[in-house]
Amino acid sequence: MTSPAESSQQPLLPIDVYLEILKFLPASKDDSTSIKTLASCLQANSSVRAAALSPLAWEHHYRIYYTHCVQANEAERKERTACDWRLMFAERRRLDRRALKLADEIRLHPPAERHEKAREIAKMSYDVWDVLRMEENLRDPLYFKSAGDSDAEEHCQDEIVDVLPRKFWAKAILGIIARRESIPIWRRIFDPPPDARPVSFVETLSTLSSGFDVSIAEINMELEAVYRKWLQFQRVLNQFPHAVLQIPEYRQTIPMSLVFLFVAMAQRMGIDASPVNWPGVVKAHVTSPDPLEPDFIVDVTADSESRICTPIEVLLQGGAGPENVSPASSRAMLTRVFANVTAFSRFVHMLSTGYGRAYEVLEATYYVIELCNALRLEHGAAVPSPPDFKPLDLVVVLADGIGPMLFPTRRESLAEYVDNTLRENQRVIRREDGVDVTGFVGMVFKHKRYGYTGCIYSWDPTCMAGDTWMEEMGVDELPSGRNQPFYQVLATDGRTFYASQDNIDPIFATQEIVRSLFDSRTSFGRYFTGVDVDSQRYRVRLTVSQELKWKYPDDEDYGRIWVHGQ
């Protein structure tokens, strides 16, 4: 066995050898082992430390770990550090820690404090996007995983405390960053400044995904992945859009989305392609690279090669108008998207395919349309109303983002809406003597009249709805009328309702019911953290987030006693 003295005399390998070894450490967003190894090497002997200090040991980790940035900030970082990837990584990690600290404060502090913290994170913008996306992708508690989940068996036993609210607020922050990026682009579409660069069709449609907390950069990365997949087929025809479109897996969607893919891929091939606002079905205009040859129209929905490409001259001779074969503006295509969404919304199941939260999809979609309409319509547009799963939008997106772009009268209406909503969100509701509130936040129940299963996430001592709603719902015909507690509830299908106490029938929530509630709506993670079960008393409640503990300070003890007894 080698003694410490003998070991210290062992010859060191050249620094370059250690560096080559360190460069083999796998880079991953999901596993920090390699980063910890590099950090440990900084504490080792001089040769290993020198290798770990080399920017070359950190570059691939930085590029994998950080896919987003504020470009101006990144350029300044590179200049200041002389493109030292290790120093840049350390600086980004400091920003990450600050962003996560602010996210924790948003989650744990009273609602009155959250919007200033959200503003601070929004200013960091894409410099903290990657760490927030990792936070949003933390593993769900094992209880909420379905029996067929392949990840369930590998689920770590030491579960993360408060993981559902952590994931929810990270996603909410991602959303305000993405939508703040999209607002100036929408403004350029609907009210372009003189000599401004037109917004491309691909960029225009990419902004719509901000309603689902997805960045334009993420859309571009997905498009690049699709492009690389298409180009992996080593045959000549795969270099031509009409052949690429024959790949079946990319044709199972609506024409607008197919044209989006076509134009994005064509541009990556150096082909000048644009959408055409063709009646009935969206098509694509392709500019001929040969000035002696005519431009042509591509029908991405055609089922045969002979029908895919048609020269514009042929279409004009066949009676098509010039406006139907010319490249369409981004504004025209965005307006068409809105019309499509309005038509599709009549059939909710069409929107739920592949997403799973149909009603949430509708609400997010209508919210994006409301944001665009606020910029598009000078008069008469409704004030955008964020859904409950986008609670940080009130200030960062509406007041700070949309507000300054509106006419004064509409800006005042928006400010009034924001102020009233903020006051309502800060209201604390206590159980008072003389008001018999039998429900509590976290109670799971079955509606006596309509039969749906849901859980309570908010309540009022009396009905707070307007007279018209109460008349339509027959509130005064209920046994206790309007002067009874009413509950905001989340149903297992993702819809939210306002239910009277007369119709609340508490039930034992099985794991299947809890999973259905969890899967139904993103905001489940805003309100709830887990379950509290008493098998002997056959009672269950959902444990609530700090936000609900602030708003309903008496419900925690009330619910615990209801489940377990005195």
C-alpha positions in Angstrom: 0.0 0.0 0.0 1.4 3.4 -0.9 2.0 5.7 2.0 0.9 9.4 1.9 4.5 10.5 1.6 5.1 8.2 -1.3 1.8 9.2 -2.9 2.8 12.9 -2.7 5.9 12.0 -4.7 4.0 10.3 -7.5 4.6 12.1 -10.8 1.7 14.2 -12.0 0.2 13.8 -15.4 0.5 16.7 -17.9 -2.2 19.3 -17.5 -3.4 18.6 -21.1 -4.1 15.0 -20.2 -6.2 16.0 -17.2 -8.0 18.5 -19.4 -8.8 15.8 -22.0 -10.2 13.6 -19.2 -12.3 16.4 -17.9 -13.7 17.2 -21.3 -15.2 13.7 -21.3 -17.5 14.5 -18.4 -21.0 14.3 -19.8 -23.0 17.5 -19.9 -26.6 17.4 -18.7 -29.3 19.7 -17.4 -30.8 16.8 -15.5 -27.7 15.6 -13.7 -25.2 18.0 -11.9 -22.7 15.2 -11.2 -20.2 16.5 -13.8 -20.4 20.1 -12.5 -19.8 18.9 -9.0 -16.8 16.9 -10.2 -15.3 19.9 -11.9 -15.9 22.0 -8.8 -14.1 19.3 -6.7 -11.2 19.3 -9.2 -10.7 23.0 -8.4 -9.7 21.9 -4.9 -7.3 19.2 -6.1 -3.5 19.3 -6.8 -2.1 22.1 -9.0 -2.2 20.2 -12.3 -5.8 18.9 -11.9 -6.9 22.4 -10.7 -5.2 24.0 -13.7 -7.1 21.7 -16.0 -10.4 22.4 -14.2 -9.8 26.1 -14.5 -9.5 25.9 -18.3 -12.5 27.4 -20.1 -12.4 24.3 -22.4 -13.5 22.1 -19.6 -16.6 24.1 -19.1 -17.7 25.1 -22.6 -19.9 22.1 -23.4 -21.5 22.2 -20.0 -22.4 25.9 -20.5 -23.8 25.3 -23.9 -26.0 22.4 -22.8 -27.0 24.0 -19.5 -27.8 27.4 -20.8 -29.9 27.5 -24.1 -31.5 30.9 -23.4 -30.0 34.3 -22.7 -30.5 38.0 -23.0 -28.3 38.5 -26.0 -27.0 41.9 -25.0 -26.1 40.5 -21.5 -24.5 37.5 -23.0 -22.3 39.6 -25.3 -21.3 41.7 -22.4 -20.4 38.6 -20.3 -18.3 37.2 -23.1 -16.4 40.5 -23.5 -15.9 41.0 -19.8 -14.7 37.4 -19.1 -12.8 37.1 -22.4 -15.2 34.3 -23.2 -14.1 32.3 -20.1 -16.8 29.6 -20.0 -16.1 28.8 -16.3 -16.5 32.4 -15.2 -19.6 32.8 -17.3 -21.1 29.6 -15.8 -20.4 30.9 -12.3 -22.1 34.2 -13.1 -25.1 32.5 -14.6 -25.4 30.2 -11.5 -25.4 33.3 -9.3 -28.4 34.6 -11.3 -30.0 31.2 -11.1 -29.8 31.3 -7.3 -31.3 34.8 -7.1 -34.2 33.8 -9.4 -35.0 30.7 -7.4 -34.9 32.7 -4.2 -37.3 35.2 -5.7 -39.5 32.3 -6.8 -39.6 30.9 -3.3 -40.5 34.4 -1.9 -43.4 34.6 -4.5 -44.6 31.2 -3.3 -44.2 31.7 0.4 -44.8 35.4 1.1 -48.2 37.2 1.1 -49.8 37.9 -2.3 -49.3 41.7 -1.8 -45.5 41.2 -2.2 -45.3 38.8 -5.1 -45.7 41.2 -8.1 -42.6 43.3 -7.2 -40.6 40.1 -7.0 -42.1 39.0 -10.3 -41.0 42.3 -11.9 -37.4 41.7 -10.7 -37.3 38.2 -12.3 -38.9 39.5 -15.4 -36.1 41.9 -15.8 -33.6 39.0 -15.7 -35.7 37.5 -18.5 -34.0 34.8 -20.5 -30.9 34.9 -18.4 -32.8 32.8 -15.8 -35.1 30.9 -18.1 -33.2 27.6 -18.1 -33.1 27.2 -14.3 -36.8 28.0 -14.1 -37.6 25.4 -16.7 -35.7 22.9 -14.7 -37.6 23.9 -11.6 -40.9 23.4 -13.5 -39.7 20.0 -14.5 -39.1 18.7 -11.0 -40.5 15.3 -10.3 -44.1 15.1 -9.1 -44.8 13.4 -5.7 -45.2 9.6 -6.1 -48.8 9.8 -4.9 -49.8 11.7 -8.0 -48.2 9.4 -10.5 -50.4 7.0 -12.4 -49.9 3.2 -11.9 -48.6 2.9 -15.5 -46.0 5.7 -15.2 -42.7 4.2 -16.2 -40.9 6.7 -14.0 -42.8 5.7 -10.8 -40.5 2.8 -9.9 -37.4 4.9 -10.2 -39.0 7.7 -8.2 -36.6 8.9 -5.5 -37.9 8.2 -2.0 -36.8 11.5 -0.6 -39.5 13.7 -2.2 -39.0 17.4 -2.6 -41.0 19.5 0.0 -43.7 21.7 -1.5 -42.8 20.5 -5.0 -46.2 21.2 -6.6 -46.3 24.9 -5.8 -42.6 25.2 -6.7 -43.4 23.8 -10.1 -46.5 25.9 -10.6 -44.8 29.2 -9.7 -41.8 28.4 -11.9 -44.1 27.9 -14.8 -46.0 31.1 -14.0 -42.8 33.0 -14.1 -41.8 31.4 -17.4 -45.1 32.5 -18.8 -44.6 36.2 -17.9 -41.2 36.2 -19.5 -42.4 34.6 -22.7 -45.4 36.9 -23.0 -43.4 40.0 -22.3 -41.2 39.0 -25.2 -44.2 38.6 -27.4 -46.0 41.8 -26.7 -43.6 44.1 -28.7 -43.8 41.7 -31.6 -47.6 41.8 -31.6 -47.4 45.6 -31.4 -45.1 45.6 -34.5 -47.6 43.4 -36.3 -50.7 45.5 -35.6 -49.1 48.9 -35.5 -45.8 48.7 -37.3 -43.5 51.7 -36.9 -42.2 53.3 -40.1 -39.3 51.5 -41.7 -39.6 48.6 -39.1 -38.6 45.1 -40.1 -41.7 43.1 -40.9 -42.4 40.3 -38.5 -42.0 37.0 -40.2 -44.8 34.4 -40.4 -42.8 31.9 -38.4 -42.0 34.4 -35.7 -45.6 35.5 -35.6 -47.0 32.0 -35.0 -44.2 31.2 -32.5 -45.4 34.0 -30.3 -48.7 32.3 -29.8 -47.1 29.6 -27.8 -46.2 32.2 -25.1 -49.8 31.6 -24.0 -48.6 28.1 -23.0 -45.4 29.4 -21.3 -43.2 28.4 -24.2 -40.5 30.8 -25.6 -39.7 31.6 -29.2 -36.3 30.2 -28.6 -37.8 26.8 -27.6 -39.9 26.8 -30.7 -36.8 27.5 -32.8 -34.9 24.7 -31.2 -37.8 22.3 -31.9 -37.8 23.5 -35.5 -34.1 22.9 -35.8 -34.6 19.4 -34.4 -37.3 18.7 -37.0 -35.0 20.1 -39.7 -32.1 17.8 -38.7 -34.4 14.9 -38.7 -35.6 15.6 -42.2 -32.1 16.0 -43.5 -30.9 12.7 -42.0 -32.6 10.9 -44.9 -29.8 10.6 -47.4 -31.7 10.9 -50.7 -31.8 13.7 -53.2 -35.6 14.3 -53.0 -35.4 15.0 -49.3 -33.7 18.3 -50.1 -37.0 19.4 -51.7 -40.0 20.6 -49.7 -42.6 18.7 -51.7 -40.8 15.5 -50.9 -40.2 16.4 -47.3 -44.0 17.0 -46.9 -44.6 13.3 -47.8 -43.2 12.2 -44.5 -46.5 11.1 -42.8 -45.8 12.0 -39.2 -45.6 15.7 -40.1 -48.9 15.8 -42.0 -51.2 14.9 -39.2 -52.3 18.4 -38.3 -54.2 21.4 -39.8 -53.1 23.3 -42.9 -52.0 26.4 -41.0 -49.6 24.3 -38.9 -48.3 22.4 -42.0 -47.6 25.8 -43.7 -45.8 27.0 -40.6 -43.6 23.9 -40.7 -43.1 24.2 -44.5 -42.1 27.9 -44.4 -39.8 27.3 -41.4 -38.1 24.4 -43.1 -37.9 26.1 -46.5 -36.2 29.1 -45.0 -33.6 26.9 -43.4 -33.0 25.5 -46.9 -32.5 29.0 -48.3 -35.9 28.9 -50.1 -38.0 32.1 -50.0 -41.4 30.8 -48.8 -44.4 32.7 -47.3 -48.0 31.8 -46.4 -50.8 32.6 -48.7 -54.2 33.5 -47.4 -56.0 31.1 -49.8 -59.7 30.8 -49.3 -60.6 27.7 -47.3 -57.1 26.2 -46.9 -53.9 28.0 -46.2 -51.2 27.5 -48.8 -47.6 28.6 -49.3 -46.0 30.9 -51.9 -42.5 30.0 -53.1 -40.4 32.5 -54.9 -38.5 30.9 -57.8 -34.8 31.3 -57.5 -34.7 31.6 -61.3 -36.1 35.0 -62.4 -37.0 33.5 -65.7 -39.3 30.9 -64.0 -42.6 31.7 -62.4 -43.2 31.6 -58.7 -45.5 28.8 -57.6 -48.0 27.9 -54.9 -47.6 24.9 -52.6 -50.6 23.0 -51.3 -49.2 21.3 -48.2 -52.4 19.2 -47.9 -52.2 17.7 -51.3 -52.1 13.9 -51.3 -50.1 13.5 -54.6 -46.9 15.1 -55.9 -48.7 16.3 -59.1 -51.0 18.5 -57.1 -48.5 19.9 -54.6 -46.9 22.6 -56.7 -48.8 24.8 -59.1 -47.3 27.8 -61.0 -49.0 31.1 -60.1 -49.7 31.8 -63.8 -51.9 28.6 -64.0 -53.8 29.6 -60.9 -54.4 33.2 -62.2 -55.6 31.8 -65.5 -58.0 29.5 -63.6 -59.6 32.5 -61.9 -57.6 33.0 -58.7 -57.3 36.6 -57.6 -53.9 38.2 -57.2 -54.5 38.6 -53.5 -54.9 34.8 -53.2 -51.5 34.0 -54.7 -49.4 36.8 -53.1 -47.6 36.4 -49.8 -49.9 37.2 -46.9 -49.0 39.6 -44.1 -48.4 38.4 -40.6 -51.4 40.4 -39.4 -53.7 38.6 -41.9 -52.4 35.2 -40.8 -52.7 36.0 -37.1 -56.3 37.2 -37.7 -57.0 33.9 -39.5 -55.5 31.9 -36.6 -57.9 33.7 -34.3 -60.9 32.8 -36.5 -59.8 29.2 -36.6 -59.5 29.1 -32.8 -63.0 30.5 -32.4 -64.4 27.9 -34.7 -62.5 25.0 -33.0 -63.6 26.1 -29.6 -67.0 24.8 -30.3 -65.5 21.3 -30.2 -63.4 21.2 -27.1 -62.2 17.7 -27.8 -60.3 18.9 -30.9 -58.1 21.1 -28.7 -57.6 18.5 -26.0 -56.0 16.0 -28.3 -52.4 15.5 -27.2 -52.6 18.1 -24.4 -55.0 16.6 -21.9 -56.4 19.8 -20.3 -59.0 20.8 -22.8 -60.7 23.6 -20.8 -57.3 25.0 -19.7 -56.2 25.0 -23.4 -59.3 27.1 -24.3 -58.7 29.6 -21.5 -55.0 30.0 -22.4 -55.9 30.4 -26.1 -58.6 33.0 -25.4 -56.2 34.9 -23.2 -53.6 35.2 -25.9 -56.4 36.4 -28.3 -57.4 39.0 -25.7 -53.9 40.3 -25.4 -53.5 40.6 -29.1 -56.9 42.3 -29.4 -56.0 44.8 -26.8 -53.2 45.9 -29.2 -55.1 45.4 -32.4 -58.4 47.2 -31.7 -58.4 50.8 -30.9 -61.8 50.8 -29.2 -64.1 48.3 -27.7 -61.7 45.5 -26.9 -62.3 43.8 -23.6 -59.7 44.1 -20.9 -57.6 40.9 -21.0 -58.4 38.7 -18.0 -55.6 36.2 -17.0 -56.8 32.7 -16.1 -56.1 31.5 -12.5 -53.0 29.6 -13.7 -51.4 32.8 -14.9 -51.6 34.9 -11.6 -48.4 36.9 -12.2 -49.7 38.5 -15.5 -51.7 41.2 -13.7 -48.7 43.5 -13.2 -45.8 42.3 -15.4 -47.8 41.5 -18.5 -50.9 43.7 -18.3 -49.9 46.8 -16.3 -46.2 47.0 -17.4 -46.4 45.3 -20.8 -49.8 46.1 -22.4 -50.8 49.2 -20.5 -48.2 51.7 -21.9 -49.2 50.8 -25.4 -52.9 51.6 -25.0 -54.8 54.8 -25.5 -55.3 56.8 -22.3 -59.0 55.8 -21.7 -58.3 52.1 -22.2 -55.1 52.3 -20.1 -57.3 53.7 -17.3 -59.8 50.9 -17.6 -56.9 48.3 -17.5 -55.3 50.0 -14.5 -58.7 50.0 -12.7 -59.1 46.3 -13.4 -55.6 45.4 -12.2 -56.0 47.4 -9.0 -59.4 45.8 -8.2 -58.1 42.3 -8.9 -55.0 42.9 -6.7 -57.2 44.1 -3.8 -59.4 41.0 -4.2 -56.4 38.7 -4.2 -55.1 40.2 -1.0 -58.4 39.7 0.8 -58.1 37.5 3.9 -61.3 35.4 4.7 -61.8 34.1 8.3 -64.4 31.9 9.8 -66.6 34.1 11.8 -69.2 33.4 14.5 -72.7 33.3 13.1 -71.6 32.0 9.6 -71.9 28.3 9.3 -69.1 27.4 6.8 -68.9 23.6 6.7 -66.5 23.3 3.8 -62.9 24.3 3.7 -60.1 24.7 1.1 -58.9 21.2 0.3 -62.2 19.4 0.8 -63.1 16.9 -1.9 -66.8 16.5 -2.6 -69.5 15.4 -5.1 -72.0 18.0 -6.3 -75.5 16.9 -5.1 -77.3 18.3 -8.2 -74.9 17.9 -11.1 -72.9 14.9 -9.9 -69.4 16.1 -10.7 -66.5 15.5 -8.4 -64.4 18.5 -7.3 -62.3 20.1 -4.6 -62.7 23.5 -2.9 -59.9 26.0 -3.5 -61.7 29.2 -2.4 -64.9 30.3 -0.7 -67.1 33.3 0.2 -69.3 33.7 3.3 -72.2 34.5 0.9 -72.8 34.4 -2.8 -70.6 37.1 -4.4 -71.8 36.6 -8.0 -73.8 39.2 -9.9 -77.6 39.3 -9.9 -77.9 38.1 -13.5 -75.8 34.9 -12.7 -77.8 34.3 -9.5 -81.1 34.6 -11.4 -79.9 32.3 -14.2 -78.7 29.7 -11.7 -81.8 29.9 -9.5 -79.7 30.7 -6.4 -82.7 32.2 -4.5 -84.5 28.9 -5.0 -81.9 26.9 -3.1 -82.9 25.9 0.5 -80.5 28.4 2.0 -80.7 30.9 -0.9 -77.9 33.4 -1.5 -77.0 34.0 2.1 -75.0 30.8 2.5 -71.3 30.1 1.8 -70.4 29.6 -1.9 -67.3 27.7 -3.0 -64.9 28.1 -6.0 -64.3 24.5 -7.0 -62.1 22.6 -9.4 -63.8 19.6 -11.1 -62.0 16.5 -12.3 -62.6 17.5 -16.0 -60.7 20.8 -15.4 -63.6 23.1 -15.3 -64.1 25.5 -12.4 -67.5 26.2 -10.8 -69.1 28.4 -8.1 -71.1 26.0 -5.9 -73.4 26.6 -3.0 -72.9 24.9 0.3 -76.3 23.3 -0.1 -74.9 21.2 -2.9 -71.6 20.2 -1.3 -71.5 16.5 -0.3 -68.0 15.5 1.1 -66.6 12.2 -0.1 -63.6 10.0 0.6 -61.2 10.9 -2.1 -59.5 7.9 -3.5 -56.0 8.1 -5.1 -57.7 7.9 -8.5 -59.9 10.9 -7.8 -56.9 12.9 -6.5 -54.9 12.0 -9.6 -57.8 13.1 -11.8 -57.9 16.5 -10.0 -54.2 16.8 -10.3 -54.2 16.0 -14.0 -57.1 18.3 -14.8 -55.6 21.7 -14.3 -52.2 23.4 -13.9 -53.5 25.5 -11.0 -53.9 22.4 -8.8 -50.3 22.9 -8.0 -50.9 26.5 -7.1 -53.4 25.5 -4.4 -52.4 22.1 -3.1 -49.3 20.3 -2.0 -50.4 16.7 -1.2 -53.0 14.7 0.8 -53.8 14.1 4.4 -55.5 10.7 4.9 -57.2 9.1 8.0 -58.0 5.6 6.9 -59.8 4.7 10.1 -62.2 7.7 9.9 -62.3 7.3 6.1 -61.6 10.9 5.5 -59.2 12.7 3.2 -58.3 16.3 2.5 -55.9 18.0 0.1 -53.1 19.8 2.0 -53.0 23.4 0.9 -50.3 25.8 -0.3 -49.0 28.7 1.7 -51.0 31.0 -0.5 -54.3 29.5 0.7 -53.0 29.4 4.3 -52.6 33.2 4.0 -56.0 33.7 2.5 -57.9 31.3 4.7 -55.9 31.2 8.0 -58.6 29.2 9.9 -59.0 26.4 7.3 -55.8 24.5 8.1 -56.9 23.6 11.6 -60.5 23.2 10.7 -59.6 20.7 7.9 -57.2 18.8 10.0 -59.8 18.4 12.8 -62.4 17.4 10.2 -60.1 14.6 8.9 -58.6 13.3 12.2 -61.0 14.6 14.9 -60.2 16.5 18.0 
